[in-house]
């Protein structure tokens, strides 16, 4: 492992390490995605207003990011998002109240329930995809396509280990 040079001052490293920049970039990216979704014409007005008032946050995006179109059991959804079943259950209940998802019987096991997108949820999912693509394009414009590609490849390699 390469030797790490001593920082210029104790406070310097606290705000310039790679984890700080990754966290800051994720926060900026997710805020931009939610801002784009709040303005998206396909997002139902109620959800648009919730996004505009920051009532829909990163936690709710876990459902958007991890729920497959064909649905999933709560346990599987929580595991995919890296959350407890109880925390995911609370998010699902909130998203269910907003009309984004619903619980239905699992055809493979009558005792189990699946979480599935509603038509409102599918519109939200489409808006999410378009907002992510727009935010990625803005990242490319701010850095360059080459730098954005290097960032993406580097993070993909890092997360694979």
C-alpha positions as CSV (number, residue, x, y, z in Angstrom):
1,X,0.0,0.0,0.0
2,X,1.4,3.4,-0.9
3,X,2.5,5.7,1.9
4,X,0.0,8.4,2.8
5,X,1.5,11.9,3.1
6,X,0.8,13.8,6.2
7,X,-2.0,16.4,5.7
8,X,-1.2,20.1,5.7
9,X,-3.5,20.5,8.7
10,X,-5.7,18.2,10.7
11,X,-8.9,19.9,9.4
12,X,-7.7,19.7,5.7
13,X,-8.1,15.9,5.3
14,X,-11.6,15.9,7.0
15,X,-13.1,17.9,4.1
16,X,-11.0,16.7,1.2
17,X,-10.9,12.9,1.4
18,X,-12.5,10.9,-1.3
19,X,-15.4,9.8,0.9
20,X,-16.3,13.4,1.5
21,X,-16.4,14.1,-2.3
22,X,-18.4,10.9,-3.0
23,X,-21.0,11.9,-0.3
24,X,-21.2,15.5,-1.6
25,X,-21.6,14.3,-5.2
26,X,-24.3,11.8,-4.3
27,X,-26.2,14.5,-2.3
28,X,-26.0,16.9,-5.2
29,X,-27.0,14.3,-7.7
30,X,-30.0,13.1,-5.7
31,X,-31.2,16.6,-5.0
32,X,-31.0,17.4,-8.7
33,X,-32.9,14.2,-9.6
34,X,-35.7,15.1,-7.2
35,X,-35.8,18.7,-8.5
36,X,-36.2,17.4,-12.0
37,X,-38.9,15.0,-10.9
38,X,-40.8,17.7,-9.2
39,X,-41.0,19.5,-12.5
40,X,-41.6,16.5,-14.7
41,X,-45.0,16.6,-16.5
42,X,-45.6,12.9,-16.2
43,X,-45.3,13.0,-12.4
44,X,-48.8,13.3,-10.8
45,X,-49.3,16.6,-9.1
46,X,-49.5,15.2,-5.6
47,X,-46.1,13.5,-6.0
48,X,-44.7,16.5,-7.8
49,X,-45.6,18.7,-4.8
50,X,-44.2,16.2,-2.3
51,X,-40.9,16.2,-4.3
52,X,-40.8,20.0,-4.6
53,X,-41.3,20.3,-0.8
54,X,-38.6,17.7,-0.1
55,X,-41.1,15.3,1.4
56,X,-39.8,12.6,-1.0
57,X,-36.2,12.0,-0.2
58,X,-33.4,9.6,-0.8
59,X,-35.0,6.9,1.3
60,X,-38.0,6.9,-1.0
61,X,-35.7,6.6,-3.9
62,X,-34.6,3.3,-2.6
63,X,-38.0,1.9,-3.6
64,X,-37.8,3.5,-7.0
65,X,-34.3,2.2,-7.5
66,X,-34.7,-1.3,-6.2
67,X,-38.3,-2.4,-6.9
68,X,-38.4,-4.4,-10.1
69,X,-41.3,-3.8,-12.5
70,X,-42.7,-7.2,-11.8
71,X,-42.7,-6.5,-8.0
72,X,-40.9,-8.0,-5.1
73,X,-41.5,-9.3,-1.6
74,X,-40.8,-6.8,1.2
75,X,-37.9,-8.9,2.5
76,X,-36.3,-9.0,-1.0
77,X,-36.8,-5.3,-1.5
78,X,-35.3,-4.4,1.9
79,X,-32.3,-6.6,1.2
80,X,-31.7,-5.1,-2.2
81,X,-31.8,-1.6,-0.7
82,X,-29.6,-2.6,2.3
83,X,-32.3,-1.7,4.8
84,X,-34.1,-3.5,7.6
85,X,-37.4,-5.1,6.8
86,X,-39.1,-2.8,9.3
87,X,-37.6,0.4,7.7
88,X,-38.6,-0.7,4.2
89,X,-42.1,-1.6,5.5
90,X,-42.5,2.0,6.7
91,X,-41.4,3.4,3.4
92,X,-43.6,1.1,1.5
93,X,-46.6,2.1,3.6
94,X,-45.9,5.8,2.9
95,X,-45.5,5.2,-0.8
96,X,-48.6,3.1,-0.7
97,X,-50.5,6.0,0.9
98,X,-49.2,8.3,-1.9
99,X,-50.5,5.8,-4.6
100,X,-47.0,4.8,-5.9
101,X,-47.2,1.1,-4.9
102,X,-49.6,-1.5,-3.7
103,X,-49.4,-4.8,-1.9
104,X,-50.9,-7.8,-3.6
105,X,-50.9,-11.5,-3.2
106,X,-47.9,-13.4,-4.4
107,X,-49.0,-15.9,-7.1
108,X,-46.1,-18.2,-6.0
109,X,-47.2,-18.2,-2.3
110,X,-50.7,-17.3,-1.2
111,X,-49.4,-16.4,2.3
112,X,-46.9,-13.9,0.9
113,X,-47.4,-10.3,-0.3
114,X,-45.6,-8.6,-3.2
115,X,-45.0,-4.9,-3.5
116,X,-45.8,-3.6,-7.1
117,X,-45.8,-0.3,-8.8
118,X,-49.2,1.2,-9.5
119,X,-49.8,3.2,-12.7
120,X,-48.8,6.3,-10.8
121,X,-45.7,4.5,-9.6
122,X,-44.8,3.5,-13.1
123,X,-45.1,7.2,-14.2
124,X,-42.9,8.1,-11.2
125,X,-40.4,5.4,-12.3
126,X,-40.3,6.7,-15.9
127,X,-39.7,10.3,-14.6
128,X,-37.0,8.9,-12.3
129,X,-35.2,7.3,-15.3
130,X,-35.4,10.5,-17.3
131,X,-34.3,12.7,-14.4
132,X,-31.3,10.4,-13.8
133,X,-30.3,10.6,-17.5
134,X,-30.6,14.4,-17.3
135,X,-28.5,14.6,-14.1
136,X,-25.9,12.4,-15.7
137,X,-25.8,14.6,-18.8
138,X,-25.3,17.6,-16.5
139,X,-22.4,15.8,-14.7
140,X,-20.8,15.2,-18.1
141,X,-21.3,18.8,-19.1
142,X,-19.7,20.0,-15.8
143,X,-16.7,17.7,-16.0
144,X,-16.5,16.2,-19.5
145,X,-17.7,13.0,-21.0
146,X,-14.2,11.5,-20.5
147,X,-14.0,12.4,-16.8
148,X,-17.6,11.2,-16.2
149,X,-16.7,7.9,-17.8
150,X,-13.6,7.5,-15.7
151,X,-15.6,8.3,-12.5
152,X,-18.3,5.7,-13.5
153,X,-15.7,3.0,-14.4
154,X,-13.7,3.7,-11.2
155,X,-16.7,3.6,-8.9
156,X,-18.0,0.5,-10.6
157,X,-14.7,-1.3,-10.0
158,X,-14.6,0.0,-6.5
159,X,-18.1,-1.2,-5.7
160,X,-17.4,-4.6,-7.2
161,X,-14.9,-5.5,-4.5
